Amino acid sequence: MNPAILVAAMAVTTALLRFIPFIAFRKNTPKYITYLGKVLPPAMIGLLVVFCLKDTSVTAYPFGIPELIAAVIVIGAQIWKRNAILSILAGTVVYMVLIQMVF
Amino acid sequence: MKKETIKQAFYKTIPVMAGYIVLGIGFGILLRNAGYGVLWAASMSLFIYAGSMQYVGVGLLTGGASVITTIITTIMVNARHLFYSISMVDKYKDAGKYKPYMIFALTDETYTLLCDGKAPEGTDPNLYRFLVSMFDQCYWVTGSIIGSIIGGVLPFSTMGIEFSMTALFIASFTEQWLTTKDHIPAMTGLLSTLLCLVVFGSENFLIPAMLLITLILTLLRKREEGETV
């Protein structure tokens, strides 16, 4: 298949998924959708956390320990300073050091 | 106000910058090694603009997938974008001329930056959201082009830098937890997805997880309404 057509198919399908709800509810938003708009964000971020860690094995070395340590650092830093940039930087640096030098 | 809006929008996207540039580089390298050069990398990052889908897309291109397979795979990988859009319908209502681009550019990370709602004080909220979306895509496109041009590994080890995206989601999850009293939606998202990962495996858990989350949140709403009647 012509690769340009495949790229176009991916682009159009992705855009459709993003646009359909806006088109479907463009006039007035049903109460149910307003409700979902309120409760979905925390739920979807919870989903994304798991999605990012899906390939972390807890049964084989290093048993997800680097991820666990780095995650605890991100959570701790966020509770302490409430600054996302700082939390992300701290967690990422620790994670990189752990997987490159320790584990 | 415009200057303040640009400043605040840029500041908000800093956590995404490193991750998008490095993951973009990874994508550019992968695509180049598959035989598709810089124009392909730039076009895919400009027009598809969905990180994990573009990685999957490299496989579709080299594997000679059919159009139908490509469309079905895209729906499987990107179905979550339906949910992002559903939860932004109200927020983006009055975005006017910025709205089409903001909808197009609603990636995992941009959604995470913008779903908490309020734009900073002293900014134009619509321009702010538009710029956050645009800065993020700039990082992604830049990374893709760099990766495609260098076509090989970086001179220093970036192994593990992809954790910055995970860290972004964990930090947002924590922040949301600290600012809300009702933790049921957050726990629903986390535990439903975990359950589906265990039951369906890492290849097939996303769609069941989204269905389960929607089901539980819908049932919880009925219960809430039942209590108030």
Boltz contact constraints between the chains, C-beta under 6 A:
constraints:
  - contact:
      token1: [A, 3]
      token2: [B, 61]
      max_distance: 6.0
  - contact:
      token1: [A, 6]
      token2: [B, 60]
      max_distance: 6.0
  - contact:
      token1: [A, 6]
      token2: [B, 61]
      max_distance: 6.0
  - contact:
      token1: [A, 6]
      token2: [B, 70]
      max_distance: 6.0
  - contact:
      token1: [A, 7]
      token2: [B, 44]
      max_distance: 6.0
  - contact:
      token1: [A, 9]
      token2: [B, 67]
      max_distance: 6.0
  - contact:
      token1: [A, 9]
      token2: [B, 70]
      max_distance: 6.0
  - contact:
      token1: [A, 9]
      token2: [B, 71]
      max_distance: 6.0
  - contact:
      token1: [A, 10]
      token2: [B, 48]
      max_distance: 6.0
  - contact:
      token1: [A, 10]
      token2: [B, 57]
      max_distance: 6.0
  - contact:
      token1: [A, 10]
      token2: [B, 74]
      max_distance: 6.0
  - contact:
      token1: [A, 11]
      token2: [B, 47]
      max_distance: 6.0
  - contact:
      token1: [A, 11]
      token2: [B, 48]
      max_distance: 6.0
  - contact:
      token1: [A, 13]
      token2: [B, 71]
      max_distance: 6.0
  - contact:
      token1: [A, 13]
      token2: [B, 74]
      max_distance: 6.0
  - contact:
      token1: [A, 14]
      token2: [B, 48]
      max_distance: 6.0
  - contact:
      token1: [A, 14]
      token2: [B, 50]
      max_distance: 6.0
  - contact:
      token1: [A, 14]
      token2: [B, 74]
      max_distance: 6.0
  - contact:
      token1: [A, 14]
      token2: [B, 78]
      max_distance: 6.0
  - contact:
      token1: [A, 15]
      token2: [B, 104]
      max_distance: 6.0
  - contact:
      token1: [A, 17]
      token2: [B, 78]
      max_distance: 6.0
  - contact:
      token1: [A, 17]
      token2: [B, 81]
      max_distance: 6.0
  - contact:
      token1: [A, 17]
      token2: [B, 82]
      max_distance: 6.0
  - contact:
      token1: [A, 18]
      token2: [B, 81]
      max_distance: 6.0
  - contact:
      token1: [A, 18]
      token2: [B, 85]
      max_distance: 6.0
  - contact:
      token1: [A, 18]
      token2: [B, 103]
      max_distance: 6.0
  - contact:
      token1: [A, 18]
      token2: [B, 106]
      max_distance: 6.0
  - contact:
      token1: [A, 19]
      token2: [B, 103]
      max_distance: 6.0
  - contact:
      token1: [A, 21]
      token2: [B, 85]
      max_distance: 6.0
  - contact:
      token1: [A, 21]
      token2: [B, 86]
      max_distance: 6.0
  - contact:
      token1: [A, 21]
      token2: [B, 89]
      max_distance: 6.0
  - contact:
      token1: [A, 22]
      token2: [B, 85]
      max_distance: 6.0
  - contact:
      token1: [A, 22]
      token2: [B, 103]
      max_distance: 6.0
  - contact:
      token1: [A, 25]
      token2: [B, 89]
      max_distance: 6.0
  - contact:
      token1: [A, 29]
      token2: [B, 89]
      max_distance: 6.0
  - contact:
      token1: [A, 29]
      token2: [B, 90]
      max_distance: 6.0
  - contact:
      token1: [A, 33]
      token2: [B, 89]
      max_distance: 6.0
  - contact:
      token1: [A, 34]
      token2: [B, 90]
      max_distance: 6.0
  - contact:
      token1: [A, 35]
      token2: [B, 221]
      max_distance: 6.0
  - contact:
      token1: [A, 36]
      token2: [B, 86]
      max_distance: 6.0
  - contact:
      token1: [A, 37]
      token2: [B, 87]
      max_distance: 6.0
  - contact:
      token1: [A, 37]
      token2: [B, 90]
      max_distance: 6.0
  - contact:
      token1: [A, 39]
      token2: [B, 185]
      max_distance: 6.0
  - contact:
      token1: [A, 39]
      token2: [B, 217]
      max_distance: 6.0
  - contact:
      token1: [A, 40]
      token2: [B, 83]
      max_distance: 6.0
  - contact:
      token1: [A, 40]
      token2: [B, 87]
      max_distance: 6.0
  - contact:
      token1: [A, 41]
      token2: [B, 87]
      max_distance: 6.0
  - contact:
      token1: [A, 41]
      token2: [B, 115]
      max_distance: 6.0
  - contact:
      token1: [A, 42]
      token2: [B, 176]
      max_distance: 6.0
  - contact:
      token1: [A, 42]
      token2: [B, 185]
      max_distance: 6.0
  - contact:
      token1: [A, 42]
      token2: [B, 186]
      max_distance: 6.0
  - contact:
      token1: [A, 43]
      token2: [B, 185]
      max_distance: 6.0
  - contact:
      token1: [A, 43]
      token2: [B, 188]
      max_distance: 6.0
  - contact:
      token1: [A, 43]
      token2: [B, 189]
      max_distance: 6.0
  - contact:
      token1: [A, 43]
      token2: [B, 213]
      max_distance: 6.0
  - contact:
      token1: [A, 44]
      token2: [B, 83]
      max_distance: 6.0
  - contact:
      token1: [A, 45]
      token2: [B, 112]
      max_distance: 6.0
  - contact:
      token1: [A, 45]
      token2: [B, 169]
      max_distance: 6.0
  - contact:
      token1: [A, 45]
      token2: [B, 172]
      max_distance: 6.0
  - contact:
      token1: [A, 45]
      token2: [B, 173]
      max_distance: 6.0
  - contact:
      token1: [A, 46]
      token2: [B, 186]
      max_distance: 6.0
  - contact:
      token1: [A, 46]
      token2: [B, 189]
      max_distance: 6.0
  - contact:
      token1: [A, 46]
      token2: [B, 190]
      max_distance: 6.0
  - contact:
      token1: [A, 47]
      token2: [B, 189]
      max_distance: 6.0
  - contact:
      token1: [A, 47]
      token2: [B, 193]
      max_distance: 6.0
  - contact:
      token1: [A, 47]
      token2: [B, 209]
      max_distance: 6.0
  - contact:
      token1: [A, 48]
      token2: [B, 108]
      max_distance: 6.0
  - contact:
      token1: [A, 48]
      token2: [B, 169]
      max_distance: 6.0
  - contact:
      token1: [A, 49]
      token2: [B, 169]
      max_distance: 6.0
  - contact:
      token1: [A, 49]
      token2: [B, 170]
      max_distance: 6.0
  - contact:
      token1: [A, 49]
      token2: [B, 173]
      max_distance: 6.0
  - contact:
      token1: [A, 50]
      token2: [B, 193]
      max_distance: 6.0
  - contact:
      token1: [A, 50]
      token2: [B, 194]
      max_distance: 6.0
  - contact:
      token1: [A, 52]
      token2: [B, 166]
      max_distance: 6.0
  - contact:
      token1: [A, 54]
      token2: [B, 197]
      max_distance: 6.0
  - contact:
      token1: [A, 54]
      token2: [B, 202]
      max_distance: 6.0
  - contact:
      token1: [A, 71]
      token2: [B, 170]
      max_distance: 6.0
  - contact:
      token1: [A, 74]
      token2: [B, 167]
      max_distance: 6.0
  - contact:
      token1: [A, 74]
      token2: [B, 170]
      max_distance: 6.0
  - contact:
      token1: [A, 74]
      token2: [B, 171]
      max_distance: 6.0
  - contact:
      token1: [A, 75]
      token2: [B, 174]
      max_distance: 6.0
  - contact:
      token1: [A, 78]
      token2: [B, 171]
      max_distance: 6.0
  - contact:
      token1: [A, 78]
      token2: [B, 174]
      max_distance: 6.0
  - contact:
      token1: [A, 78]
      token2: [B, 175]
      max_distance: 6.0
  - contact:
      token1: [A, 84]
      token2: [B, 15]
      max_distance: 6.0
  - contact:
      token1: [A, 84]
      token2: [B, 171]
      max_distance: 6.0
  - contact:
      token1: [A, 85]
      token2: [B, 14]
      max_distance: 6.0
  - contact:
      token1: [A, 85]
      token2: [B, 15]
      max_distance: 6.0
  - contact:
      token1: [A, 87]
      token2: [B, 171]
      max_distance: 6.0
  - contact:
      token1: [A, 88]
      token2: [B, 15]
      max_distance: 6.0
  - contact:
      token1: [A, 88]
      token2: [B, 164]
      max_distance: 6.0
  - contact:
      token1: [A, 88]
      token2: [B, 167]
      max_distance: 6.0
  - contact:
      token1: [A, 88]
      token2: [B, 168]
      max_distance: 6.0
  - contact:
      token1: [A, 88]
      token2: [B, 171]
      max_distance: 6.0
  - contact:
      token1: [A, 91]
      token2: [B, 167]
      max_distance: 6.0
  - contact:
      token1: [A, 92]
      token2: [B, 163]
      max_distance: 6.0
  - contact:
      token1: [A, 92]
      token2: [B, 164]
      max_distance: 6.0
  - contact:
      token1: [A, 92]
      token2: [B, 167]
      max_distance: 6.0
  - contact:
      token1: [A, 95]
      token2: [B, 160]
      max_distance: 6.0
  - contact:
      token1: [A, 95]
      token2: [B, 163]
      max_distance: 6.0
  - contact:
      token1: [A, 96]
      token2: [B, 160]
      max_distance: 6.0
  - contact:
      token1: [A, 99]
      token2: [B, 160]
      max_distance: 6.0
  - contact:
      token1: [A, 100]
      token2: [B, 157]
      max_distance: 6.0
  - contact:
      token1: [A, 100]
      token2: [B, 159]
      max_distance: 6.0
